[in-house]
Amino acid sequence: MQKNPTGIFIHYLHQLKVIVEKIALHQQQNPTLLHSSLHSDMLPLLAQIRTAANFSLRTCCPLAKRERISFDNQQENYAGLQQQLDETITYLQAIPAAELHQPPAHIQDKAGFTELDLAADEYVNFYALPNFFFHLCMVYSIARHAGVPLSKGDFDGYHQYPTGFSFV
């Protein structure tokens, strides 16, 4: 079991900050794209970013036997999103590893309209991490669909490609 996923979340929240910054630069700080989605029945970019950040907290807080917290704010702009991501990262970094050594046996949460009561390892590996990455992928997809020049390296922080490289 991934008993302490905070490092995973922190790494990818930093990547999400990179993506949000690139979106803001490409959009010249115009928040219009924040209200766009891939389909009319899907969450818009703003909600996808916030949901990804919140999934990291929805996971780590109960693992550390802490009350769930969120750093959502009322700012519907890039600065507000960066602030939420910064506060989330700072909070996760401050959770002592000792608090994560003995997670609860079960974690309760809600998946849409479904009440969950899952073993901690099942919660982390089969519910929380996949949902975090789903929303992170939606952010990347909405941005790419809008023409924001992102690469796989922006997503994972590892891949590097020469300037101008294309797979086509």
N, C-alpha and C positions, 0 to 999 in steps of 0.2 A: 504494500500500500504506500502511496505517496502521502506520508504523514505530515510533511511540512511543505505544502505547495507555495509558500510565500515567495520563494526565489523565482519560481516560474511566473507567478503573477507580476512580481516587480519587474522582471526582465521584459515581459510583453506589455506592461503598462508604459514602460519607457519607450517601447517601439510605437505604442499608440500615441504617445506625445509627439514623436517624430512625424507620424502620419498626420495628426491634427495640424501641426505646424506647416507641413507641406500643403495641406488642403487650404489653410488660411492664406499662405503666400500665393498659391495658384488662383484663389478666389479674390485676391486683394482685400482680404478681411470682410468681404461681402458674405453675410450670414445666410443668404438664400439657399445654398446647398445644404445647410444644416436641416432644412425642412423637407429635403428630397428623400425618396426611398426607391428601391428597385421595383416595387409594385405597390399599387394603391392600398393594398391590405397589409402592408408590412410597416414596421417602425421606421421612422425617418432617421437620418444620419445622427442627429443630436441624441435621440433616444438610444440608438445603437451604441454610441460612445459611452453614454452614462450607464447603460445596462452592463456593458463589459466591465467598467470600473466597479460597479456595485456587485457583480458576481464574484469578484476577488474578495470583497468584504463579506458577502453572504457565505463564502466558503471558510475563510480564515477565522472570522470571529467565533463561530460555533466550535471550530476545531480547538481554539484557544480557550473555550468556555467563557467567551465574552458575549455581551449583548451585541446584536447586529447593529451596525452603524452605517450611515451613508453620508457622503459629502456633496450630494446634489445641491445645487444653488439655483437661484432664479435667473442667472445670466444666460441668455440664449445666444452666446457669441463664443468665439474661439478662446478669448481670455478666460471666460467662465469655465470652459471645459478644461483648459490647461490647469486652472486653479483646482478643480475637482480632482484631476489626475495627480497633481502634486500632493494634495492633502491625502489622497488614498495611498500613494506610494510611501509618504512619510509615516502614516499610521501603520502600514504593513511592516515597514522596516523597524518600527519600535516594538513590535510584538516579540518578547523574549522567546527564544527557541524552547526554553524549558516549559513554557505554557502549551507548547504543541506536542510534547512528548507523550502525553496520555490523553488523546482525544476522547470525547464521549463515545460510548458504544454505538449510539444511533444519533442521527441528525434529522430534525424535522424541517421541512420547507414546503413551499408550494410551487408546483410546476404548472403554470397556467391556472386551470381550475382544479387540478389534482393535488390532494394533500399527500406529501411524501413523508415516510418514516424509514430511512435507509441506514444500513450499517455505515459507519464513517468512511471506510475505504470505498464502498460502493457509491456513496454520496460524492466523494471527491473525484473518483476515476470515471464513473459512468454518468454522472449528472453535472457536477459543477464545472470541471475542466472542459468537457465538450460544449457546454453552454457558453462559457467564457469565450472559447475559440470561435463558436458560431457567430457571436456578436462582433468579435474582432474581425472576422472574415467579412461580415456584412459592411463594416466601416470601410474596409479595403475595397470591396466590390462597388459600393456606391461611389466612392471617390474615383476609382478607375473608370467607371461608367461615365462619370462627369468629365473625364479627360485629365484628371490630376495625374501628373507623371510620377507614379510610384513603382517601385520594383519589389521583387521578392525579398530583397535585402532590407527594405523599409519595414516589411512585415516581420521578418524573423531576426534581423540584426546580424546575420551571418553571410548571406549570399552577397557577392559583389560582381558587378558587370561593368565593362568599359562604357564610357559615355557614348550614347547613341546606339548601344546594342539593342537588337530586337530579335525575337524568335521567328519572325516572318520576314 
